[in-house]
Amino acid sequence: KTLDQRLFESGNKATLTPFGESCLPKIQQFISVYQAFEEDLRATAAGDKGKIRIASVPSLVTKLLPSVLVAYSKKYPDIEIVLIDDNAVGVANRLLTGEVDLALGNCTSINQTDIDFTPLISDPIGVVCLKSNKLNNESSHSQGLKWQQLMAEPFIYNGTCRLLENTPAEMLNRKARYTVENITSLFSLLRNDLGITTLPKLAFPSNEPELVWLNLLDPSLNRQIGIFKLADKTISPPAQAFYELCVTYVQEHYLL
């Protein structure tokens, strides 16, 4: 009516007019696009399509996240995942600036009121040194080490050594000979016998040929690893699905 043209012949609603025939492919195309658009919206709302951005500390990228990502990708094969590894402070900053939807790590550098944090794993802190170091002996394997035993060794400070703050072992940080933030550089210094360091157990590589991780008994410290999101922002359905699956998967497959 708006165009003053008929789609069907008068008295025969089954026969198109020439104008109707020219309109038919455009109408079919519109319906097809609309149906695809509706399906995409429904899939996104259900968490079946879209993209999620995740920041994580490197130790979780290598040890915990792969199995979680396998489980998530099987359930949501059409979700694009952007994974960024960074140190604990960098992970927190990426979340606070909105660069990522979710973060995995320890949240000691974030104001607790700004985030929703769900604990996943309690990761013990230990001492890392060469296997040939005198600290690596039968006693340290059975009883662990005390921080006083480390004072005679050159100490390498890394980002996770912040966990020693406000404990007697903070003395190690103060006397550090080297400061290294990059994990690759840290292991290079350790393998070249330039000192010892402390690391969470998850940050220590499996089947490491030259170095050993020894339990730090005094003080007994743990890094609380978890997944967190901004408290005042609703995340997308795909991100929410990952959040819930990650929590459930870790609770079922890892000891807290």
Secondary structure, DSSP 8 states (H G I E B T S, - for coil): -TTS--SEETTEEEEE-HHHHHHHHHHHHHHHHHHHHHHHHHHHHTTSSEEEEEEE-HHHHHHTHHHHHHHHHHH-TTEEEEEEE--HHHHHHHHHTTS-SEEEE--TTS-GGGEEEEEEEEEEEEEEEETTSTT-SHHHHHH-EEGGGGTTS-BEE-GGGGGGTTSTTHHHHHT-SEE---HHHHHHHHHTTS-BEEEEGGGS-TT-SSEEEEEEEES--EEEEEEEEETTS---HHHHHHHHHHHHHHHHHS--
